[in-house]
Amino acid sequence: MKRVGFVLKVKQDKIEEYKEHHRHVWPEMLDALRATGWHNYSLFLRDDGLLFGYFETPHDLATAAAKMAETEVNTRWQQFMAPYFESPDNARPDQMLVELEEVFHLD
């Protein structure tokens, strides 16, 4: 199982709305994440909008993201979430993930 960490930036004026939407993630989105191999998935948000995501997958980040991109619900979710993120080229959030290098892990 590969551990994946990534960062994104939520717009400062959208933080509270973003958090509210993640209190009520669509059930079909949760099902799609599970079905495509996203496990132990967590999001952490700093006060300035820096978002850190972590999940475990049998794949690498590119493959896990590609599997999600094949689902219709992911397309709708990414379009819905796009206005919440700082993006210089209006990319979908799942196309802007900046993967972090794992430098330490303790079981």
Phi and psi in degrees as a GROMACS rama.xvg file:
@    title "Ramachandran Plot"
@    xaxis  label "Phi"
@    yaxis  label "Psi"
@TYPE xy
-92.3125  135.505  LYS-2
-94.141  129.616  ARG-3
-122.554  129.504  VAL-4
-119.521  141.423  GLY-5
-148.486  162.308  PHE-6
-127.904  151.548  VAL-7
-144.602  173.334  LEU-8
-127.955  116.797  LYS-9
-84.9641  138.533  VAL-10
-60.9906  136.298  LYS-11
-53.9721  -42.4662  GLN-12
-79.9564  -0.403792  ASP-13
-114.105  2.61767  LYS-14
-59.2556  -48.6659  ILE-15
-64.5586  -41.1671  GLU-16
-63.5507  -41.8297  GLU-17
-59.2234  -47.1228  TYR-18
-62.5287  -40.0044  LYS-19
-63.1236  -42.7462  GLU-20
-62.3773  -32.0499  HIS-21
-82.7014  -7.77236  HIS-22
-78.8071  -16.445  ARG-23
-136.278  52.0308  HIS-24
-62.7264  137.638  VAL-25
-56.1207  133.122  TRP-26
-55.9838  -37.5363  PRO-27
-68.9232  -26.1903  GLU-28
-71.574  -42.8195  MET-29
-60.7204  -42.7013  LEU-30
-61.7811  -42.1149  ASP-31
-64.9161  -41.4963  ALA-32
-59.408  -47.6902  LEU-33
-62.2915  -44.9164  ARG-34
-65.1491  -26.7428  ALA-35
-98.9393  9.26968  THR-36
94.7478  18.1439  GLY-37
-91.2984  115.823  TRP-38
-126.309  153.903  HIS-39
50.9631  45.8911  ASN-40
-87.9291  127.835  TYR-41
-136.469  148.437  SER-42
-121.998  137.598  LEU-43
-125.466  134.854  PHE-44
-125.154  126.836  LEU-45
-85.5361  158.48  ARG-46
-57.4843  -27.904  ASP-47
-88.2533  3.06351  ASP-48
99.5664  -4.52642  GLY-49
-67.8419  123.97  LEU-50
-110.306  127.874  LEU-51
-112.226  127.204  PHE-52
-115.107  148.086  GLY-53
-140.692  135.063  TYR-54
-153.652  165.035  PHE-55
-115.653  143.784  GLU-56
-152.202  150.369  THR-57
-74.1744  -6.14451  PRO-58
-110.578  -175.592  HIS-59
-92.6572  174.575  ASP-60
-59.4436  -45.2207  LEU-61
-60.2968  -43.0074  ALA-62
-69.2418  -43.6541  THR-63
-60.9232  -42.7525  ALA-64
-66.9683  -38.7584  ALA-65
-65.6855  -39.1032  ALA-66
-64.2867  -41.2265  LYS-67
-66.7092  -37.3733  MET-68
-62.832  -21.3205  ALA-69
-76.3135  -12.5968  GLU-70
-92.4442  142.435  THR-71
-66.7704  -38.5768  GLU-72
-65.3814  -34.7387  VAL-73
-64.4982  -39.5304  ASN-74
-59.1439  -46.6229  THR-75
-64.0231  -43.2008  ARG-76
-64.2523  -44.3652  TRP-77
-64.1749  -39.2738  GLN-78
-65.9261  -39.1612  GLN-79
-65.8475  -39.3311  PHE-80
-84.5345  -20.8378  MET-81
-50.4989  -42.4097  ALA-82
-65.358  -11.4024  PRO-83
-86.5593  -11.2262  TYR-84
-110.816  146.996  PHE-85
-73.6761  122.18  GLU-86
-147.227  118.06  SER-87
-67.903  -23.493  PRO-88
-124.58  21.4854  ASP-89
56.5233  33.1856  ASN-90
-70.6056  155.892  ALA-91
-68.1046  149.051  ARG-92
-54.0637  -40.1624  PRO-93
-70.9325  -6.70699  ASP-94
-100.185  -0.719493  GLN-95
-114.059  6.24529  MET-96
-61.4076  125.664  LEU-97
-102.577  106.682  VAL-98
-72.5218  139.436  GLU-99
-100.707  145.515  LEU-100
-79.0299  128.856  GLU-101
-76.6222  121.969  GLU-102
-112.989  -8.05503  VAL-103
-161.254  144.288  PHE-104
-150.253  135.873  HIS-105
-121.404  119.712  LEU-106
